Amino acid sequence: MGKLILEVVTPARRVVKEEVDMVVAPGTEGMFGVLPGHMLFLSGIVPGELSYNSGSERTYLAVTNGFAEISNDRVSILVDAAEKAADIDVERARRAMQRAKERLSKQRGTEEIDFKRAEAALQRAMARIKVAEKAA
């Protein structure tokens, strides 16, 4: 079987550029997997866990919102933020999750709280914790 070129890019930097065997990503319509020979495919990316295999090694990343393009055995993931499991500060992610939960527990309309932003922060924090724990 052939290989895929995976590239994960944020506005700040390129997080990954590797030759891989398989990619699994969190799309707007659910998780999707990509193997060599995959047809042309475009998808939105939602906060969650992206993983890829190179041989017997599996690597995990926490990703936020963005887009994926699959074309000619190339997987391009463009997201607002991405972190490899080893780079995640779990305690910081837990604090962010707790702050987001506190914001979301407030009654709507009583304070100036951006609930969509708090929900997005909660999703990001949960994805970061999940990915970090898989690498532990």
PyMOL commands that set and color helices and strands:
alter all, ss='L'
color gray80, all
select helices_A, chain A and resi 85-87+90-105+115-135
alter helices_A, ss='H'
color red, helices_A
select strands_A, chain A and resi 4-9+14-20+22-27+30-34+41-45+48-54+57-63+66-71+74-79+82-84
alter strands_A, ss='S'
color yellow, strands_A
deselect
rebuild
show_as cartoon
